[in-house]
Amino acid sequence: MTAQQPHEDQPHDLVGIGIGPFNLSLAALADGVHGQIAATFYEQRPAFHWHPGLLIEGATLQVPFLADLVTLADPASPWTFLNYLKARERLFPFYFAERFHILRTEYDAYCRWVSENLTGLHFGHQVDAVRWNPERALFEVDFTQLDADGEAEALGRAYTRNLALGVGTEPYIPEPLKPLAEAPTVPVVHAADYLAHRTRILGAEHITVIGSGQSGAEVFLDLLRARPAGREKITWLARSEAFAPMEYSKLGLEHFTPDYTRYFHHLAEGVRDKLVPQQWQLHKGIDADTIAAIHDELYRRTQHGGWPDATLTPGVSVRTAGRVGATKVELHLEHAQQSTRSRLTTDAVVLATGYRERSVDGMLAGIDPYMRRDSSERPRIDADYRLILDPSVTGSVYVQNAERHTHGVGAPDLGLAAWRSATILNSLTGKEPYPLPRRTAFTSFGLDREKALPPQRHEGLVPLAERT
């Protein structure tokens, strides 16, 4: 293994760690700030891929195509989805297709097109550690360059004035379900890896899907469509009280606007912590079209009499799980409302149990002494998406999709990607290369601070209720 010598006299203005949609958005908009920002981005994977295990045929994004990497901050950018279509000579077909919500596979292809044409993106580079160098007033970023097989090939170090963390999320498996993932002889996979194991899962006699969100619904529908009528043998379990639709009313969607993000950030920490779990239906429900497609498919299978061999049960949690013999697993279930328990034996399990923010504690151990944390030991993050650090650190560390506890349900939403990236670049440059709107929602989420005065009862005024 050889060591690469850093260009010590040429520090970057910005180093991005991770190249998912959010840091790709930041890179695309940084490209538009001509001559002002020297930026580079590192990603461990060999190429861009967006949730490849869930690119199920026919599945669409849950946000409109305008929620691409740049449009909502800079519709004139060369990196818009429409410009991608133009480059591929597909603009007229898209025009006549009249699609507002595009296929996931198409969004993935669009992002890959951007990633393959932008400069300053380095795939196959694993960031190992980050440190603050007070003598040089720069961040040091140590990385390992990987070969095509993912093996270490060379070491390197970059210096930068600012960082942007966009390492994304990772599949989450609740503790009671971990024994399932450790059963190698039985196909038990997280939905993130569904397509890679789909053929093996379909070969199982009985299949169980766990999780009531969009991923669970899409996997269930895909499996249902692939099984013969009357011999489906699929069970769909969910902890939620219902297979509930996602909140998709126009005013409800205003929770994914910059206005709501600003409002949420100004709330007290305890209030924010109570709000997030209460708002699950804003982002963890199921698209109404998917629910309708599931019901239509189930109904179609009743046309010749009988019911499909499919069980859909909400309000159920898995207490424990384990293997039964060499080819089956057993789930120990509990129904919350009935206070009853039962067992289910199955031959394959898909865990649509969601994602959690990827831990960066190891990577950021070198700057941990400088970080300021809240009462729950989470990083404190300011309105411009910067970690609040000790004043002795003159550089900034920006975060993307790691700030739900400070910025609300919009943190993982693709629709806010361009706006957040523009906010970061405006903050980083100290200028306003991307002017942003002052108002983005019809809803006023809180009272104006200057007008939020306690009610007063003035002498000489008679309350309306007391007038005759």
N, C-alpha and C positions, 0 to 999 in steps of 0.2 A: 504494500500500500504506500503510495507516495503522498506527499503533502503539497497542496497548492499554495503558492505565496499570494497573500491578499495585496490588493493595490492600496497600500496604507495611505497614500497621499490623495486618494480619490474616494472618500466615503460617500455612500449613497444618501440621498435625502429620505428614502423610504425603502425598507425591506419588508415584503409581505411573506408571511409564513402560512402556507396552505394555498392551493388554487382550486377552490370550489367556486360556485356561482358568485359568492359575495366578494371574495378577493379578485376574481376575474372581472367583476364589475368595477372594482377600484382600479385595477390595472388599465381597463379600457378607458375610463374617464381620466386617469392620470396621463394617458397617451394624448389626450386632448389639451392638456395644459402645456403647450409647446414651449420647450426650453426652460421651464421653470422647475421641473421635478425630475431628478435622476432616481428612477425606481427599478427595483428588481424583485422577483417573486420566486419562492422555492416551494416545490411540491414533491413529496416522497413517491407518489405513484408515477408510473412511466408516461402517462398521458391523461387527459381530462376524461372523466366518466362521471355522470351524474346518476346516482342510485341505479346502477345497471341491473340489479336484481329485481327492480320493480318497473322496468320498461315493458309492461304487459301490453300486448297488442290491443290497440283501441283506447288505452288509458290516456286521459288528457290532464293538462295542468289545471289547477284549481284557481288560477289567476289568469286574466286576459293577456294576450300576446304583448300588449303595451308594457307589461311588467317584465321587460327584457332587462339586459344588463345596464342600459344607459338611457332609454327613451324618456323616462319620467324626470330626468335631470337635464338631458341634452338630446332632444329629438333630431338634431342635425348631425349627430355623431355618425362616423362611418361604421360604427359597431352595432347599429340597431338590427333588430330582427328583420325589418323590412329590407334593409340593405343586404342582409344575408340572402334573402329570397331573390333580390335583384342580381346578386353575384352568381347565384345558381340558376338564373333564368326561370324562376318559379313565381315571379311576382303576379303575373296574370292568372295562373291557376289558383293561387291563394286568394286573389281578388274574387274570383267566381266561386270559390269554395265557401266564402262567407263564414269563415271560422273566427270566432272571438277567443275561444279557448283551444289552443293548439295541442297536438299530441305530445306526450312526454318524450317520445323518441325524437320528435322534431326539435324540441327544446334542447335536448342533449346534443343533437347534431349541430345546432346553431352555436351553442357554447364551445363545442369542439372546434368549429370553424374559427371563432374568435381566438381561441387558445393557440391555434396553429398559425395564425397570421400576426398576432401581436408580438412585438419584441420584448425582451426583458423577462420572459417566463422560462424557468428552469425546472423541468420535470426530472424525476430521478435524483432529486436532491433532498436528503433527509436532514432536517434541522435537529441538532442534538442538544444545544445549550445556547442560552442568551445571557449576557452579562452587561452590566453598566460599567464603563471604564471612566472613572471620574477625572483622570488625568487628561484624557483626550476629549472628554465630554461627548462620548459616542457609545453606542451599543455595539457589542461584539456578538456576532452570530456565527457559531460553529456548525458546520454541516458536513455530511458524508455524501459524496457522489456515488450513486449506485449504478451497477451495470444492468444489462437487459434482464438478468435473472434476479435482480434485487440484492446482489451481493456488493459489499463495500469495494469501491474501486479507488477512491482518492478522498483525502480530507481537505477541507477548505475553511476559510474564515472571511466573513464580510464585515465591514464597518458601516454603520448607518446612524443618522441623526434621529430617525423615527422608525417605529415598527407598526405593522398591522397584522394582528392575529386573525386568521380565517381558517382555523383547523377543523371547523365543522363539528358535527355530532357523531356519535357512535351508537350502534344497536344496543338497546337496553333489554336485559333479561332479568325479570324479578327473581329474587332469591329462591322462592319455592320452585321455580321452573328451571333452575340451573341444572338439576340432575338430568333433565331431558336433553339438554345440549351436550351432556357428557356421555350420552348413550350412542356410541359409534355405529352399532349394528342396526339402529332404527333411524330413518330419516327424520330428524328433528332439527329444523333450521329456522333462523330468524327470517322474517319477510324480506329483509335487505338482501338475502341470498336466494330468494325464491326461484327465480328463473333458472339459475344454475342447477337446481335440484328438482325442477318441475317434473321431468320425465320419471324420476325415481319415485317421487311423491304420488304421482298419478298411478303408478304400479301397485301402490298399497291398497289393501282391501278396504280399510276404513281410515278416513283422514279427519283430523281435528284442526280447526283454525281457532286461535286464541287472540282476541283483541277486537275492539268495536270501532276502531277508527277507519279512515279511508283505505289504508293499506289492507286491513283485515277484510273489508268489504270487497275490494278488488280481487284479492286472492280467492276469497270464497266464490265470487262470481266466475272467475276464470276456471276454477276447479269444477264448479257446477256445470258449466257449459261443455266441459270435456268428458263428463261422465254420462253413461247411458241412462235413459229415463227408467225410473223404478229401481235402479241399482246405483244410486248416487253414493250412499254411505258416507255422508259428510256431516260433521257436527261443527257448529260455529258457536263459540262461547265468548261471553263478554262480562267484565266486571260492572260496566255501566248499567243503569237501570233500564235502558232501552237502546235499540239500534237507532240512534237519534240523528236527525239531519243536521248538517252544519248550518250555523247562522249565516245566511247569505242575503239578507235584506239589504237594501241600499244604505239605510241609516246604520244598520248593524255593521256593515263593512267599513264604516268610518272609524272603527276602532283600529283600522290598519292605515291610518293617516298620520302624517307628522304632527297634526294638531293633538291627536290623542297621545302620541308618544311623549310630546312635551308635557302634557297634563299629567300623565302617569309618572314621569320622572320627578315632578315636583311634589308628589305625594309622600307622606311619611313612610318609612321603611315598613312598619307593621301593617299599614293599610295596603301597600303594594303586595305584601306577602299573602294577605287574605284574598286579594282580588284575583291573582293569577289562577289559582285552582278553580275559582268560581266561573271563570271565563272559558272553561274547557270546550264549550260548544262552538266558540268562535274559531277554533282551529283543530279540534279533535273529533268533530262530528263527521258525518258521511255526506258527500255530495248527493243532492236530491235525485239527480239523474242516475247515479249508481244504485241508490235504493230502489228507484223505479225499475231499473233493469233487472235487479235481483228478483223483485216481486213478479215481473213479467215472465222471467224464466221459470220460476217456480209454478206460476199459474199455467203456463203453457204445458207443463208436464202433468197437469190434472185433466187435460181435455179428453182423455180416453178412460177416465175413471181412476180412482185411487189417488194417493198422495205421494209426492217424491220422498225418497228415503233420505231426507235432510232435516237436521234438528238445529234450530236457531234458538239459543237460550241466553238472554241477558241476565244481569243481576247475579252472576256466578263467579266465584273466585276459586283459584286452584290453591289449596292449602299445602299439599305436598305432591310429589311425583317421583316415579321410579320405574325401573325396567321390570318387565314380566317375561321371564325366559330370555330368549335371544332376539326376538323379532317384534316385541310389543312393549308399550309403556302403559302405565296405569296412572290416571289422574285422580286425585282425591279432591272432590268438589264440595263447595259450600254455597248454599243459596242464602243471600243476606236477608231477604224479606221473609222467607219461610223458616229460617233458622234450621234448615235441614242439610244433611250431608249425603253424598253418594260417591260411587266410583265409576270411572269410565275407562275401558280398555280400548286402545287404538293402535294403529299400525304406522301412522305418520302424523307429525305435528308441525304446523307452521305458526311461529310465534310472531304475531303482529303487535308486539308490545311496545313499539315506539322507540324513541331515541333520547339520549341524554347528551348534554354538552360534554365534549371531549375534554378531559382533564389536561391542563397545561402546567400543572404544578411542577412536574419534573423539568420540563423545558425552561420554565421561568424561575427555577430555584435560585439562579444567580441574581435576580432582581427582587426576590421575595422580601428581603429586609427593607426595601424601599416602598413596598406596596402598602396601601391603606385599606383596611377591611371593615365590613359592617359588623353588626352584632352577631351575625351567623357565620362569620369568617369568610364571607364572599368578597371578591374584589369590589371596591367602590369605583363607580364609573361616572364620569361627568356627562353633561348634556351633549357634548361633542364626541362621545364614544371613546374617551381617553380614560385609561386607568389613572386613578388619583394616586400619585407617587409623592415621595418625599421631595420638598422643594429643591433639594440639591441636584436632582435629576432634571437636567434641562431639556432632554428629549421627551417625546411622547410615545406611549404604547396604545394604539387604537385596537379595539376589539370588534369583531363582527360575528353576530349570532352567539354571543356569550353574555348577553346583557338583559335577558328576560327579566331578571329580578330588579333591574333598574329602569328598563325602558318598555316593558310590557309584552303583550302577545305578538306584537309586530316584529319582534327580534328575528324569528326564523322565516318571516314572510318574504317571498320573492318580490312582492310589490313595493317594498320599501328599500330594496337593494340599492337602486340608483340614487335615491335621496340620501341614504346613509353614506354612500361613497362620496357624494358631492359634499356633504357636511364635513366629512373627514378631510377632503382636499381643501376646502375653504379654511378649515382650522389649521391645517398643516402649512399652507402658504401664507396665512395671515392676510389674505386678500379675498376676493370673491370671484374666482374663475367661473363658478357655477351659481349665478343668482337663483335663490330659492324662494318660492312663494311664502308670503307671511301667513296666509290662511289656506287651508286645504279641506275643511269640513264645514257642513252646515250646522252640525251639532256643536254647541258650547258645552264642553264637558264639565266645567266648573264655574263657580261664580267669579266674577272679576274681583281680584283681591281688594281693590280700593272700594268696591261697592258692597263687598260681603260684610256688612256691618250688622251688629245685633239689632233686632227689632226694638223700637222705642215707642213708648206710649206718651204722647205729649198732652200736657194739661190743656183743657179746652176743646180737645177733639173727641168726638163721640164715635165709638166703633160702629161700623155699618150694621152689625147685628143688633145693636141696641136702639137703632132709629126706628121710628114708626111712620 
